[in-house]
Amino acid sequence: MKKFAKGFFVGALATSSAVAGALFSFKKKVVDPVEGQADKLEENRKRVVRKQRSAHLN
């Protein structure tokens, strides 16, 4: 019974760490680039608005 419990806990730990690693890699590969692209688009939009306003001041 001791071997079973030890194996069960080691297996559960390995599985949970594998799931955590998969979630972390998904975040790095998918979520972060999308957020970065959204930030870049927002900055470009702000820059365009500033240029439009300054062009109409003259």
C-alpha positions as CSV (number, residue, x, y, z in Angstrom):
1,M,0.0,0.0,0.0
2,K,2.9,2.4,0.7
3,K,4.3,2.0,-2.8
4,F,0.8,2.7,-4.3
5,A,0.4,5.9,-2.4
6,K,3.9,7.0,-3.2
7,G,3.4,6.3,-6.8
8,F,0.0,8.0,-6.9
9,F,1.4,11.2,-5.4
10,V,4.4,11.2,-7.7
11,G,2.1,10.6,-10.7
12,A,-0.3,13.4,-9.6
13,L,2.6,15.8,-9.1
14,A,4.1,14.9,-12.5
15,T,0.7,15.4,-14.2
16,S,0.0,18.7,-12.5
17,S,3.4,20.0,-13.4
18,A,2.9,18.9,-17.1
19,V,-0.4,20.7,-17.2
20,A,1.1,23.8,-15.7
21,G,4.0,23.7,-18.2
22,A,1.5,23.4,-21.1
23,L,-0.6,26.3,-19.8
24,F,2.6,28.5,-19.4
25,S,3.8,27.6,-22.9
26,F,0.3,28.4,-24.4
27,K,0.4,31.8,-22.7
28,K,3.8,32.5,-24.0
29,K,3.1,31.4,-27.6
30,V,-0.5,32.6,-28.1
31,V,-1.7,35.1,-25.5
32,D,1.4,37.4,-25.1
33,P,1.9,38.0,-28.9
34,V,-1.8,38.9,-29.2
35,E,-1.6,41.4,-26.3
36,G,1.6,42.8,-27.7
37,Q,0.0,43.3,-31.1
38,A,-3.0,45.0,-29.5
39,D,-0.7,47.4,-27.6
40,K,1.2,48.2,-30.8
41,L,-2.1,49.0,-32.7
42,E,-3.3,51.2,-29.8
43,E,0.0,53.2,-29.9
44,N,-0.2,53.6,-33.7
45,R,-3.8,54.8,-33.3
46,K,-2.7,57.4,-30.7
47,R,0.1,58.5,-33.0
48,V,-2.2,59.0,-35.9
49,V,-4.6,61.1,-33.8
50,R,-1.8,63.3,-32.7
51,K,-0.6,63.8,-36.3
52,Q,-4.1,64.6,-37.5
53,R,-4.6,67.2,-34.7
54,S,-1.3,68.9,-35.3
55,A,-1.9,69.0,-39.1
56,H,-5.2,70.9,-38.5
57,L,-3.6,73.5,-36.2
58,N,-1.7,75.2,-39.0
